């Protein structure tokens, strides 16, 4: 129960982070101080996507799902959760 809820929290946080990486520039345009947070997040997101590295949140989510006894998935977070949307 706790592991499943934690996995769901990680998915929500990960999705929010990806959304902030992609659309955070709009927030920076409105509130320029947000750039101090958005710039490192955007660099991290670009690094993960361009180099093929795995974001640490993905294995964490998969581990939590395994501990909860729920079937995990193959591949990355974006392919599994976002592309399907």
VORO-589752 format. One record per residue (C-alpha): residue number from 1; chain; y, x, z. Coordinates in nm, 4 decimals. Example, Ala and Ser with C-alpha at 12.3 -4.5 7.8 and 13.67 -1.06 7.14 Angstrom:
<torgus>
+-----+--------+----------+----------+----------+
! num ! cadena !        v !        u !        w !
+-----+--------+----------+----------+----------+
!   1 !      A !  -0.4500 !   1.2300 !   0.7800 !
!   2 !      A !  -0.1060 !   1.3670 !   0.7140 !
+-----+--------+----------+----------+----------+
</torgus>
This chain:
<torgus>
+-----+--------+----------+----------+----------+
! num ! cadena !        v !        u !        w !
+-----+--------+----------+----------+----------+
!   1 !      A !   0.0000 !   0.0000 !   0.0000 !
!   2 !      A !   0.2488 !   0.2681 !   0.1026 !
!   3 !      A !   0.1483 !   0.4969 !  -0.1849 !
!   4 !      A !   0.1850 !   0.2145 !  -0.4369 !
!   5 !      A !   0.5307 !   0.1262 !  -0.3088 !
!   6 !      A !   0.6286 !   0.4933 !  -0.3151 !
!   7 !      A !   0.5052 !   0.5222 !  -0.6756 !
!   8 !      A !   0.7123 !   0.2167 !  -0.7709 !
!   9 !      A !   1.0152 !   0.3724 !  -0.6017 !
!  10 !      A !   0.9631 !   0.6969 !  -0.7965 !
!  11 !      A !   0.9428 !   0.4981 !  -1.1231 !
!  12 !      A !   1.2664 !   0.3136 !  -1.0418 !
!  13 !      A !   1.4417 !   0.6374 !  -0.9461 !
!  14 !      A !   1.3118 !   0.8161 !  -1.2562 !
!  15 !      A !   1.4223 !   0.5314 !  -1.4840 !
!  16 !      A !   1.7669 !   0.5287 !  -1.3218 !
!  17 !      A !   1.7932 !   0.9051 !  -1.3643 !
!  18 !      A !   1.7029 !   0.8857 !  -1.7355 !
!  19 !      A !   1.9547 !   0.6055 !  -1.7815 !
!  20 !      A !   2.2215 !   0.8151 !  -1.6078 !
!  21 !      A !   2.1407 !   1.1153 !  -1.8286 !
!  22 !      A !   2.1714 !   0.9056 !  -2.1443 !
!  23 !      A !   2.4639 !   0.6802 !  -2.0526 !
!  24 !      A !   2.6361 !   0.8802 !  -1.7796 !
!  25 !      A !   2.8952 !   1.0034 !  -2.0263 !
!  26 !      A !   3.0417 !   0.6540 !  -2.0261 !
!  27 !      A !   3.0853 !   0.6752 !  -1.6491 !
!  28 !      A !   3.2482 !   1.0177 !  -1.6881 !
!  29 !      A !   3.4918 !   0.8686 !  -1.9351 !
!  30 !      A !   3.5941 !   0.6072 !  -1.6768 !
!  31 !      A !   3.5628 !   0.8273 !  -1.3648 !
!  32 !      A !   3.6012 !   1.1970 !  -1.4603 !
!  33 !      A !   3.4790 !   1.3227 !  -1.1209 !
!  34 !      A !   3.1333 !   1.1896 !  -1.2049 !
!  35 !      A !   3.1091 !   1.4813 !  -1.4499 !
!  36 !      A !   3.0169 !   1.7105 !  -1.1605 !
!  37 !      A !   2.7000 !   1.5100 !  -1.1136 !
!  38 !      A !   2.6365 !   1.4103 !  -1.4744 !
!  39 !      A !   2.6607 !   1.7563 !  -1.6297 !
!  40 !      A !   2.3727 !   1.9139 !  -1.4321 !
!  41 !      A !   2.1650 !   1.5986 !  -1.4808 !
!  42 !      A !   2.2304 !   1.6026 !  -1.8565 !
!  43 !      A !   2.1399 !   1.9711 !  -1.8777 !
!  44 !      A !   1.8184 !   1.9054 !  -1.6850 !
!  45 !      A !   1.7292 !   1.6093 !  -1.9091 !
!  46 !      A !   1.7968 !   1.8112 !  -2.2245 !
!  47 !      A !   1.5942 !   2.1043 !  -2.0913 !
!  48 !      A !   1.2971 !   1.8804 !  -2.0169 !
!  49 !      A !   1.3083 !   1.7097 !  -2.3563 !
!  50 !      A !   1.3786 !   2.0141 !  -2.5722 !
!  51 !      A !   1.1335 !   2.2540 !  -2.4097 !
!  52 !      A !   0.8482 !   2.0112 !  -2.3493 !
!  53 !      A !   0.8444 !   2.0799 !  -1.9765 !
!  54 !      A !   0.7278 !   1.8078 !  -1.7409 !
!  55 !      A !   0.9724 !   1.6538 !  -1.4965 !
!  56 !      A !   0.8359 !   1.6889 !  -1.1418 !
!  57 !      A !   0.8779 !   1.3156 !  -1.0869 !
!  58 !      A !   0.6030 !   1.2365 !  -1.3393 !
!  59 !      A !   0.3215 !   1.4229 !  -1.1600 !
!  60 !      A !   0.4522 !   1.2854 !  -0.8298 !
!  61 !      A !   0.4251 !   0.9296 !  -0.9593 !
!  62 !      A !   0.0768 !   0.9928 !  -1.0985 !
!  63 !      A !  -0.0383 !   1.1475 !  -0.7703 !
!  64 !      A !   0.0988 !   0.8537 !  -0.5715 !
!  65 !      A !  -0.0796 !   0.6096 !  -0.8045 !
!  66 !      A !  -0.4048 !   0.8034 !  -0.7644 !
!  67 !      A !  -0.3677 !   0.7970 !  -0.3854 !
!  68 !      A !  -0.3011 !   0.4226 !  -0.3996 !
!  69 !      A !  -0.6208 !   0.3712 !  -0.5989 !
!  70 !      A !  -0.4311 !   0.2474 !  -0.9031 !
!  71 !      A !  -0.5131 !   0.3745 !  -1.2504 !
!  72 !      A !  -0.2719 !   0.6395 !  -1.3702 !
!  73 !      A !  -0.1716 !   0.7088 !  -1.7286 !
!  74 !      A !  -0.1842 !   0.9970 !  -1.9741 !
!  75 !      A !   0.1282 !   1.1561 !  -2.1183 !
!  76 !      A !   0.4816 !   1.1550 !  -1.9946 !
!  77 !      A !   0.7097 !   0.9091 !  -1.8237 !
!  78 !      A !   0.9207 !   0.8301 !  -2.1296 !
!  79 !      A !   0.6209 !   0.7682 !  -2.3536 !
!  80 !      A !   0.4513 !   0.5455 !  -2.0995 !
!  81 !      A !   0.7376 !   0.3491 !  -1.9469 !
!  82 !      A !   1.0415 !   0.3646 !  -2.1737 !
!  83 !      A !   0.8989 !   0.3675 !  -2.5279 !
!  84 !      A !   0.7005 !   0.0530 !  -2.4468 !
!  85 !      A !   1.0252 !  -0.1267 !  -2.3579 !
+-----+--------+----------+----------+----------+
</torgus>
